[in-house]
């Protein structure tokens, strides 16, 4: 089974990227940007580096649509890895724990059903005052009355694991709580048939998902969030699991983050019925390339 780890970075090799590069049973692929220290990653043992020039050889038209100085460059890595069986998408500030890379294949799983049209994957945890980035603010007050049962496990296409440290919450939540967390209460996997957000910073995808999974451009910090909802609308199954990374979050301006998340605050509440606010020219080209 061929397994690949995809990330994009503009930083010097980090504690996280060095650790992923040392995983002998995974191929580590770093997608460069214009300000990435190219030579450092070309020389990093265990790393395949996609330079800006090599990405344009993959497809110049998609590269132009995505533009530079953007985290959406990771889509070029997805195309490069399209023939792998398992693809992990990670961020360069998510340091893998000893349990990173475990893929759930249990016979039974915890199932949560909210009394709402959205599922917040943080609500079943002990830190349920927080909410996952991309969960619609308009639905936070509706998160009560989850039902829980243990059921026979379906086959999952996406596995989104949690993160200790600075969790993946939106800017509003971070402004209020500024949390440092440990999800030590989550030791088993869980899911919901109700759609909810997952991210691209610590997520494992099966090959069949990759042709439809995309981090959308021209939407600020909602690139992976919009992609997560699209995947679920297409019928792919997502499970969530114990933390497998410690997020030592790169420096951010939380007010700038809030501005870059506004398209989500305004529109995610309607994404199950309407996607007209998502720019899709690049997504259509991406899907064409995945079929080649």
C-alpha positions in Angstrom: 0.0 0.0 0.0 1.5 3.4 -1.0 1.0 6.2 1.4 1.8 9.9 1.0 1.9 12.9 3.3 1.2 16.3 1.7 2.0 19.7 3.1 2.9 23.2 1.9 5.1 25.6 3.8 7.0 28.9 3.5 9.0 28.1 6.7 12.4 26.6 7.3 12.1 22.8 8.0 10.1 22.6 11.3 9.9 20.1 14.1 6.8 18.7 12.3 8.2 18.5 8.8 11.4 16.9 10.0 9.4 14.3 11.8 7.1 13.5 8.8 10.2 13.1 6.6 11.5 10.4 8.9 8.4 8.2 8.5 9.8 5.3 6.5 6.4 3.8 5.5 5.1 7.2 4.2 6.3 9.3 1.3 6.6 12.9 2.5 5.8 15.5 -0.2 6.3 19.2 0.4 4.7 21.7 -2.0 6.8 24.8 -2.3 5.7 28.4 -2.7 7.7 31.4 -4.0 9.1 32.2 -0.5 9.8 28.6 0.6 13.5 28.0 1.4 13.8 25.7 -1.6 17.3 24.4 -1.1 16.5 23.4 2.6 13.7 21.1 1.4 15.6 19.7 -1.5 18.3 18.6 0.9 15.9 17.3 3.6 16.3 13.5 3.8 13.0 11.7 3.3 11.4 14.6 1.5 10.1 15.0 -2.1 10.1 18.7 -2.9 7.8 20.1 -5.5 9.4 23.4 -6.5 7.3 26.2 -8.1 8.8 25.2 -11.5 7.9 21.5 -11.1 4.3 22.5 -10.1 3.9 24.5 -13.3 5.0 21.4 -15.2 2.2 19.5 -13.5 -0.3 22.0 -14.8 0.4 25.6 -15.6 -3.3 26.6 -15.9 -4.3 25.3 -12.4 -1.1 26.8 -11.0 -2.1 30.2 -12.4 -5.6 29.9 -11.0 -4.4 29.1 -7.5 -1.8 31.8 -7.5 1.2 32.1 -5.2 1.7 32.9 -1.5 -1.3 30.8 -0.6 -1.8 27.6 1.3 -4.0 26.3 -1.6 -0.8 25.3 -3.3 -1.3 21.9 -1.5 -3.7 21.0 -4.3 -0.7 20.6 -6.6 0.5 18.0 -4.2 -2.8 16.1 -4.3 -2.5 15.9 -8.1 1.1 14.6 -7.7 -0.1 12.0 -5.2 -3.2 10.9 -7.1 -2.0 7.3 -7.6 -1.3 6.7 -3.9 -3.7 4.5 -1.9 -3.7 6.7 1.3 -3.0 10.4 1.4 -2.5 12.4 4.6 -2.8 16.2 4.5 -0.9 18.0 7.3 0.3 21.4 8.3 3.9 22.3 9.1 3.1 23.2 12.7 1.3 20.0 13.6 3.9 17.8 15.3 3.0 14.1 15.1 2.5 12.2 18.3 3.5 8.5 18.6 0.0 7.4 17.5 0.1 9.4 14.2 -0.8 7.5 11.1 -3.1 4.9 12.7 -6.0 4.2 10.4 -9.3 3.2 12.1 -10.7 -0.2 11.0 -12.8 -1.2 14.0 -16.0 -3.2 13.8 -18.0 -0.7 16.0 -17.9 3.0 16.5 -19.5 5.8 18.5 -22.2 7.6 16.5 -23.5 11.1 17.4 -26.7 12.5 16.0 -27.4 16.2 16.7 -30.8 17.8 16.8 -29.7 20.1 14.0 -28.5 20.1 10.4 -24.8 20.5 11.3 -22.5 18.4 13.5 -19.7 20.0 15.5 -16.9 17.4 16.0 -15.7 19.2 19.1 -19.1 19.0 20.9 -18.7 15.4 22.1 -15.4 16.3 23.8 -14.8 17.7 27.2 -13.9 21.0 25.6 -17.4 21.5 24.1 -17.5 25.2 24.9 -15.2 25.4 21.8 -16.4 24.8 18.3 -14.5 23.6 15.2 -13.4 26.2 12.6 -16.1 26.2 9.9 -19.0 25.3 12.2 -21.6 27.9 11.5 -21.8 30.5 14.2 -25.6 30.7 13.7 -25.9 27.1 14.9 -23.7 27.2 18.0 -26.7 27.7 20.3 -28.4 24.6 18.7 -25.7 22.1 19.6 -27.6 20.6 22.5 -29.5 17.3 22.6 -27.0 15.0 20.8 -27.9 11.4 20.9 -25.2 8.8 21.3 -25.1 5.1 20.4 -22.5 2.5 19.5 -23.1 1.1 16.1 -21.6 -1.3 13.5 -19.0 0.8 11.8 -19.5 1.8 8.2 -16.6 2.1 5.8 -15.0 5.5 6.1 -13.4 7.5 3.3 -11.9 10.3 5.5 -10.3 10.2 9.0 -10.0 13.5 10.7 -8.0 13.3 13.9 -8.0 15.9 16.7 -5.0 18.0 17.9 -3.6 18.8 21.3 -2.2 22.3 22.0 -3.8 25.2 20.1 -6.9 23.6 18.5 -8.4 24.3 15.1 -11.1 26.8 16.1 -12.2 29.9 14.3 -10.9 33.4 15.1 -14.0 34.4 17.1 -13.6 31.4 19.4 -9.9 32.0 19.7 -10.5 35.6 20.7 -12.9 34.6 23.4 -11.1 31.6 24.9 -7.4 31.6 23.7 -7.3 27.9 24.6 -4.5 25.4 25.1 -6.2 22.0 25.2 -5.6 18.3 25.6 -8.3 16.0 24.2 -7.3 13.1 26.5 -11.0 12.1 26.9 -11.1 11.1 23.2 -9.6 7.7 23.0 -12.1 6.1 20.5 -13.3 7.1 17.1 -16.7 8.6 16.4 -18.8 10.0 13.5 -22.1 11.5 12.6 -24.3 11.1 9.5 -25.0 14.8 9.9 -22.3 16.9 8.0 -19.8 19.0 9.8 -16.4 20.6 9.2 -13.0 18.9 9.1 -9.7 20.5 8.1 -6.6 19.8 6.0 -4.1 19.9 8.8 -4.3 16.4 10.2 -6.5 14.4 8.0 -6.2 11.1 6.1 -8.0 10.4 2.8 -8.5 7.3 0.8 -7.5 7.4 -2.9 -11.1 7.5 -4.2 -11.8 10.7 -2.3 -8.9 12.6 -3.8 -10.6 13.2 -7.1 -13.3 15.2 -5.4 -11.4 16.7 -2.4 -10.1 20.2 -3.0 -8.9 23.2 -1.0 -10.8 26.0 -2.6 -9.0 29.2 -3.6 -10.3 32.8 -3.3 -12.1 32.1 0.0 -9.6 33.0 2.7 -9.3 30.6 5.5 -12.3 28.5 4.4 -10.4 26.6 1.7 -10.4 23.3 3.4 -13.7 23.9 5.2 -15.7 24.3 2.0 -13.9 21.2 0.6 -15.0 19.2 3.7 -18.7 20.0 3.2 -18.5 19.3 -0.5 -17.1 15.9 0.2 -19.9 15.0 2.6 -22.5 16.3 0.2 -21.1 13.9 -2.3 -21.7 11.0 0.1 -18.2 10.3 1.5 -18.1 9.1 5.1 -16.0 10.9 7.7 -14.9 9.7 11.1 -13.1 11.7 13.8 -10.6 10.3 16.3 -8.1 10.9 19.1 -5.5 13.6 18.9 -2.4 12.5 16.9 -0.6 15.8 16.7 0.4 18.7 18.9 -0.3 22.0 17.2 2.5 24.5 18.0 0.6 27.1 16.0 2.5 29.4 13.7 2.3 33.1 14.4 -1.1 34.5 13.4 -2.9 37.8 13.6 -6.3 36.7 15.0 -8.1 39.8 13.6 -6.7 39.1 10.2 -7.8 35.5 10.5 -11.3 36.8 11.4 -11.4 38.9 8.2 -10.3 35.9 6.2 -13.0 33.7 7.7 -15.8 36.1 7.1 -16.9 34.4 3.9 -17.5 31.3 6.2 -19.3 33.2 8.9 -21.7 34.6 6.3 -22.2 31.5 4.0 -21.4 28.2 5.7 -24.9 28.1 7.2 -26.3 27.8 3.7 -23.7 25.4 2.2 -25.9 22.3 2.4 -28.4 23.9 -0.1 -26.3 26.5 -1.9 -22.7 26.6 -3.1 -22.9 29.6 -5.5 -20.5 31.6 -3.3 -17.7 29.1 -4.0 -15.4 29.9 -6.9 -15.2 26.6 -8.8 -13.2 27.2 -12.1 -10.0 25.8 -10.4 -12.0 22.9 -8.9 -13.3 21.9 -12.3 -9.7 22.0 -13.7 -8.5 20.0 -10.8 -11.1 17.3 -11.4 -10.1 17.1 -15.1 -6.5 16.5 -14.1 -7.5 13.8 -11.6 -9.1 11.9 -14.5 -6.1 12.1 -16.7 
